[in-house]
Amino acid sequence: MENRDMDGEPRVFAALPEIDFDAVDFVTSDHHFGHARIIELCDRPFASVAQMDTELVAAWNGVVGPDDTVLHLGDLALGKREEMIRLTESLNGRKLLVPGNHDSISTVYRASAKNKQRTLELLEACGWTVLPEIVGGTRGGRRLIAAHYPYYGDSHGDDRHVDARPVDEGIPLLHGHTHDAATKAHEHMYHVGVDAHEYEPIPMAAIDDWLRGPDAVHAPGPGDAPEAGRA
């Protein structure tokens, strides 16, 4: 299946909104604040959703300082959304959000325009800058993409939200969504979800090591011919 944007045009890396990955200090995803079932679904070591939320905030603030920038790749909060989004105001740092499928501002989430606007305003009031659902840029001169979804793979069953995923042109991708208990930093995808990282945001220094590693794929920039890949 070909991956297309909201206008029906094929997504290509050159057209992606860009961010300054060099200015990002930490990356993370899939906190699911307020989501009781995630404890069972992902075998999280918490006795209650209240304990989970408290410990997730403590884990974040234990590594992130007030002047750090954190890139969050979606599925921030469920449950009582307004209450949970307000909870995230206590998280340290400058907070950037790439929406995931459980964030009501995402294109795949079924909600009214009024609801989406209300959620956007609440996120911004709580210190979040909401980014597009797929962003590109460079880190140390290397091309990089960040999105909630991997190029392929899911938390269970067949791949969902295929039309919302980035096109695989061989460019290294930071992603969440799968809830894998392992990083699986293989090929050219790196899973940043909290379930694989002791519930803490990952320092971008770890991403730098991955990008420099012997198995990393250093893809061409937008002006170069793309590698053949999975769409």
C-alpha positions in Angstrom: 0.0 0.0 0.0 1.3 3.4 -0.9 1.6 5.9 1.9 -0.1 9.2 1.2 -0.8 12.4 3.0 -4.1 14.0 3.7 -4.3 15.5 0.2 -3.7 12.1 -1.4 -0.1 12.8 -2.4 2.7 10.3 -1.7 4.7 11.3 1.3 8.4 11.8 0.6 11.2 12.8 3.0 11.9 16.0 1.3 8.4 17.2 2.0 8.5 16.5 5.7 8.4 19.4 8.2 11.8 19.7 9.8 12.9 20.2 13.4 16.3 20.8 14.8 17.3 17.4 16.3 20.5 18.9 17.5 18.5 21.0 20.0 16.8 17.9 21.5 18.2 16.5 24.7 15.8 13.5 25.3 13.3 11.5 23.4 10.5 9.2 24.6 7.0 8.0 23.9 3.9 6.0 25.1 3.5 7.1 28.7 -0.3 6.5 28.6 -0.9 8.6 31.6 -4.2 7.7 33.2 -4.6 4.5 31.2 -5.3 1.7 33.7 -5.4 -1.2 31.1 -1.9 -0.4 29.9 -0.6 -1.9 33.2 -2.0 -5.3 32.2 -1.5 -5.0 28.5 2.2 -4.2 28.8 2.9 -5.9 32.2 4.0 -2.6 33.8 5.2 -3.0 37.4 2.6 -0.8 39.0 -0.1 -1.7 41.4 -2.5 1.1 40.2 -2.8 3.8 37.6 -2.2 6.4 40.3 1.1 4.8 41.2 2.1 4.5 37.5 1.4 8.2 36.9 3.3 9.3 40.0 6.3 7.1 39.1 6.3 8.1 35.5 6.5 11.8 36.5 9.3 11.0 39.0 11.2 9.1 36.3 10.9 11.9 33.9 11.9 14.6 36.3 14.7 12.5 37.7 16.6 12.8 34.4 15.2 15.9 32.6 16.1 19.3 33.8 14.1 22.5 33.5 16.3 23.7 30.5 16.2 20.4 28.6 14.2 19.8 25.5 12.2 16.5 25.3 10.7 15.1 22.1 7.7 12.9 22.9 6.6 10.6 20.1 3.0 10.2 21.0 0.4 8.4 23.2 0.9 10.8 26.0 -2.3 10.5 28.1 -5.6 8.6 28.1 -8.2 8.2 30.8 -9.6 11.5 32.1 -7.7 13.4 29.4 -8.0 16.9 30.7 -6.9 15.8 34.2 -4.0 13.8 32.7 -2.8 16.5 30.4 -2.8 18.9 33.3 -0.7 16.4 35.2 2.0 16.7 32.5 2.4 20.3 33.3 4.6 19.1 36.2 7.1 17.4 33.7 10.4 19.3 33.5 11.7 20.8 30.3 10.6 22.2 27.0 8.1 19.6 25.7 7.5 18.7 22.0 4.8 16.3 21.1 4.5 14.3 17.9 0.9 13.0 18.2 0.2 9.2 18.3 -3.0 7.3 17.6 -4.3 7.6 21.2 -3.8 11.4 21.3 -7.1 13.0 20.4 -5.4 15.7 18.3 -4.0 13.1 15.9 -5.4 12.6 12.4 -6.4 9.0 13.0 -8.3 9.8 16.3 -12.0 10.1 15.9 -13.0 13.3 17.6 -14.8 16.5 16.7 -12.9 19.6 15.5 -14.0 21.3 18.6 -12.6 18.5 20.8 -9.3 18.5 19.0 -9.0 22.3 19.3 -9.8 22.2 23.0 -7.1 19.5 23.5 -4.6 21.5 21.5 -5.2 24.6 23.6 -4.9 22.5 26.8 -1.6 21.0 25.7 -0.2 24.4 24.8 -1.4 25.8 28.2 0.5 22.9 29.9 3.7 23.7 28.1 3.6 21.5 25.1 4.5 22.4 21.5 2.5 20.2 19.2 4.4 19.1 16.0 3.3 17.4 12.8 2.9 13.6 13.0 6.0 12.9 11.1 9.1 15.2 11.3 12.5 15.1 9.7 15.8 16.8 10.2 19.4 16.2 11.0 21.4 15.1 14.1 25.1 15.7 13.9 24.8 16.0 10.2 22.9 12.7 9.7 19.4 12.5 8.4 16.7 11.4 10.9 13.0 11.0 11.0 10.7 10.9 14.1 7.1 9.6 14.2 4.9 7.7 16.6 4.7 4.7 14.2 7.5 2.5 13.0 7.9 1.8 9.3 6.4 -1.6 10.0 5.4 -3.6 13.1 2.7 -3.1 15.7 1.9 -3.8 19.3 -0.3 -6.7 18.2 -1.5 -8.3 15.0 -1.3 -6.6 11.6 0.1 -3.1 11.1 -2.5 -0.5 11.9 -2.7 3.1 10.6 -0.7 2.3 7.6 -1.5 5.6 5.9 -0.2 7.6 8.9 3.2 6.0 8.8 6.4 7.4 7.3 7.6 5.9 4.0 10.7 3.7 4.4 13.4 5.2 2.2 16.2 3.8 4.4 16.4 6.9 6.7 17.0 6.2 10.4 13.7 6.5 12.3 12.8 7.1 16.0 9.4 5.7 16.8 7.1 4.5 19.6 3.8 2.7 19.3 4.9 -1.0 19.5 5.3 -1.1 23.3 8.1 -3.6 22.9 10.0 -4.3 26.1 13.3 -4.1 24.1 14.8 -1.2 22.2 15.1 -3.3 19.0 17.6 -0.7 17.6 18.1 -2.8 14.5 18.1 -2.1 10.8 17.3 1.6 10.8 14.5 1.9 13.4 14.9 2.8 17.1 12.1 2.1 19.5 12.0 4.9 22.2 8.9 3.9 24.2 9.1 3.9 28.0 8.4 0.2 28.2 11.9 -0.4 26.7 13.7 2.2 28.7 12.9 1.8 32.4 10.1 4.3 32.0 12.6 7.2 31.5 13.2 9.5 28.6 16.3 8.5 26.6 19.2 10.9 26.3 19.9 11.8 22.7 23.5 10.7 23.4 22.2 7.1 23.1 20.7 8.0 19.7 24.1 9.5 18.6 25.8 6.2 19.5 23.2 4.3 17.4 23.6 6.6 14.4 27.3 6.2 14.6 27.2 2.4 15.0 28.4 0.0 12.4 24.9 -1.2 11.5 23.4 2.2 11.2 22.0 3.3 7.8 23.2 6.7 6.9 20.7 7.6 4.3 21.0 10.4 1.7 19.6 13.9 2.2 16.6 15.2 0.3 18.6 16.2 -2.7 20.0 12.7 -3.2 18.4 9.7 -4.9 16.5 7.8 -2.2 17.2 4.2 -1.5 14.6 1.6 -2.5 12.4 0.8 0.5 9.1 -0.3 1.8 6.2 2.1 1.3 
